[in-house]
C-alpha cells in the first residue's frame, strides 16, 4: 500500500539542543505519554526508512511536523529541514511552528520567514495558544490570507472554545491533529471524543489527521485502535481524513509494522479508491506534495 505519511518527526539530538521536552524531570510527563527515554536518540531519514521498511506500507513522501520545544529554535529547525530534504529526500512538506506566548508582530515575522521555504505548508499549534486570544486570531488570519494549513491539536474538552474562531474562517484549511488527542480509552472518554469530532466535522474546512492515538491509548494493538480509527473515518468520511505515523513518538508503543497492521486492518472494508484517499491522495492534496 502506497502511503504519504502526514505526520512524522526528525531530530538530531547530538547536534541540536532544541528538544528539552524529550528530557523532562523524572517526575514529569508533560504530554501524558509516559517515559520518553526511548526517544532520546537521533532520528534521521535513515532511521525512519529503517523503521518503515517491511511494514506493508510503501512510504512515497512525508510531512514533517515541527518538534522543537526550546524557545526560539523553530526557525533554526526550518533551515535544517530544508538541508535534510535537499540531501536525503523523504520530506515532501513541512508544518512549522510559532512561539507560544509571542506577540502578534513576532508571530507574523516568524510565519513570513518560514514561508520562504519551498517546503513550508503551514503551522502546527500543539499548546500555548488560547483561541480567544487576539494573537491566536491574528495567526489564523495570516494563515488564511496566505492559504497555509492550520494543524491544531484540539482535545475533546477544548472543542467549544475553538469552534467560534474556526467558524469565522470558513476558507481556512484546518487539520485536526492526532485525531483530536482523546483523553483516554474508557467508554466515557470515547463518547466525549466522538462528540467533539462530530462537532468539528460539521465545519466543511476541517479535516482529520488519524495519528498519535497510541499516545492516548498506550498501545499499537490493532484491535484496540480499530474503533477509534473507524470512528474518524465514519465521522469525517474518507474524503476528509488521512493517516500519519507520528514516528518516532509512537515507536514508544511498538514498531512501524504494528501501526501499519492497525491502519490496514481498520480500512480493509473500504474500496480501493477510498483506501487510496486516506493513505495517499488526501494528504497529497492538503499538503500540496
N, C-alpha and C positions, 0 to 999 in steps of 0.2 A: 504494500500500500504506500503510494507516494504521500509525503507529509511535509507541509510547511509548518514548522514549529513556531507558534505565535508568541511564545514566552520562554526565554532562556536567559542565562547569565554567564558571563565570562569574568574571571578576575585573576590577577597576577599578584598574589599576596606578597611574594618575595621581593617584588619591585615597587609596589604601590601600597601605601598605608591609608587606603581610602575606606576601609570596611570595619570600623570598630564594632558594629553590631554583631559581627561574627565572633567576637571575643568578649562576651559580656562577663560581668562578675558571676561567680559560681551560683549565687542565689537569684540570678536574674533570668527571666525568659520573656523578653520584651514582645516577642511575636507569638508566643503561645505554642511553639512547635517543639519544645523540649531541647535537649542538649545538642548544640550545633558544632560540637567538636569535629564531626565528620566533614564539615565544610571548610575547615581551616587548612586549606591546601590550594595550590594553584589550580585553576580550572580554565584551560585554554582550548582553542579549537581541536587540538589533537585529543584532549581528554573527552570533550563532548562527542567527537566522532567515534571514539572507542566505546563509550557508553551506548551509543545508538546502534552500533554495528550488531547485526544478527538479531535485532529486536522484532523484525517483521515490519518495521516502518523504514521507508527509504526517504531520508531527510533531504529534500531538494533545496530548502532555504530556511532561514530562521529570522525571527525578530528578537533582537537583543533589547532587554528592558533594564534601565539603569538600576544598579545595585549598590552604589556608593552611599555611605551614611556619615562620612566625615564632612563637616561643614566646608563648603566652598570647593569641593572636588568634582562636582558633576561636569564642569567644563573640561577639566583635565581628562575625565573618563571619555567624553565625547571625542576629543582629539585622538586618544589612544585607540578607540574603536575604529576610527577611520583608517588608522595604520594597520590594525589587525585585519580588517576586511580586505584591504588592498593586498596584503601579503598572503592571507590564508583563505579568502573567500568565506563561505559559510553564512556570514551575516548579510542579509538582504535588506534589512531595515532596522532602524534604531528608534526606540522610545526613550527620550531623555528625562530630565528632572529639573525642577526648580527648588530653591532652598525654602524649606518650611520656616516661616517667621520673617521672610524677606518682605520689603515694601514693594509697592506696585511698580516703581521705576526699575528696581533690581530684577523683578520678575520679567518685565518687558525686555530688559537688556539681555538677560540670560537666554530667553526664548529666541531673540534675534540672533544671538551668537551661535546657538546650536543649529538654527535653521540654515546656516551657511553650508552645512554638510549635505552632500547628496543623499545620505542615508537617513537623515532625520525625518521622522513622520509625526512626532507629537511628544506629549509629556505624560508621565505617569505620576499620579498622586496616590501615595500609599498611606500617609498620615500627615498631620500637621496643618491641614487646610480646612477651615470651617466654612461650609457652604454659604453661611450668612455674612461672612467677612467680605468687605469691598475688595480686598486683594484677590480673593478667590474669584469673585465676579470678573475682575479685570483679567485674570489669567484665562478664564473661559472666553471672554470677549476676544482676546488676542488669538486664542486657538481657533475660534470660529472664523474670525476675519482672515486668518492665514490658511484655512482649510486643513488644519492639523487635527490629529486624533487626540482625544482626551481619554487616556487609560486611567481608570479610577477604581480603587477599592471602596465598595460601599457595603459595609456589614449590614446584616438584617435590621439591627436597631437604628441604623443611620439613614434608612431609605426615606423616611418622612422629611428629614432635614434637607436631603439633596433634591428631592423632586421639584420644589418650586424653582430652583435655579436651572435645572435641566429643562424644565418646561419653557423657560424663557429663551432657549436657544434651540429651536426645533431643527435647525440645519447643522448643528454641531455633531461631528462623528464621535459618539461616546461608546467606549468599550468597558463593560463591567468586568473588571479583572478578578481572576481567581474565583469565578462563578459566584461572586458576592461574599466569599470567605465566610461560610457558616460558622456559628459559634460552637458547634459540637455536633455529635451524631445521634443524640437521643430523639425520640419522636416529636417532642415539643419543639426542639430546635429545628428539626426538619420542617415542621409546619410553618414556623415563623420565617424560615429561609425561603420556602416556596412562595409564601405570601409576598415577601419582598421582591422576589424575582418577577412575580406576576405583575406587580405594580410598575416595576421598571420596564418590563416588556411592553407595557401599554404605550410607551413612547417609541415611535417608529424609528427614531435615530439611535436607539440603544441596542448594542449587540452584546452577546455573552461569550466571554473567553473561558472555556472549560479548562481550568488549570488550577493547580495548587490545592485541590481537595484533600490530598494526604496531609497537608498541614493542619487541617481541622479534624480529620478522621484518624490520623496517625497510622495509616496503613495504605498499602498499594494493592490490597486484596481485591480482585476483580469483582467478586460478588458483593462486597461491601460498597464499592464505588458505583456499581451499576445503577441503583435507583437515583442517585444524585446526578449522574451523567444523563440518564434518560429523562429526568425531570427538566434539566436545562434544555434539552432538545425538544421536549414537548412544549415548554412554555415559550421559547423563542423561535422554534421552528428550525429546520435545517438551513434556512436561508440567512439566519442571523446568529449563528453560533459557529465556533471553531475551537480547535484544540491547541493547547500549549503544554509543554513538558514540565516547566518550572524546574528544569535541571540546572545546576546540581542540587538545589534545595530539596526537591522531592526524593533525591537519592538517599536521604536520611531514612527512608522507609522501605527501600528496595531498589532493584535495578530497573533500567530503562525497559527491559523486556517485560517486566511485570506491568509497567504503565501501559505499554503497547497492548498487552493482553487485555487490560481493562477497557481501553478505548475501542479496540477492535471487537471485543465481545459485546460491549454495550450497543454497538452500531450494526451488529450482524443482521438485524431485521430491516435495515434501510436498503433502498435501491442503490445501484452503483452510482447513479448521478447524485443522490443525496449524500453518500459517503464521500464522493469527490468534493462536494461543497464543504463539508465540515472538516475534512482532512487537508484540503488544498485551496480550493477556489475562494472561499470566503476570506481567509486570511490574506491571500494574494491580492484580492480586491481592496480590502480595508487598508492594508499597509502599503499598497502600490508597489509590490515586489515585481 
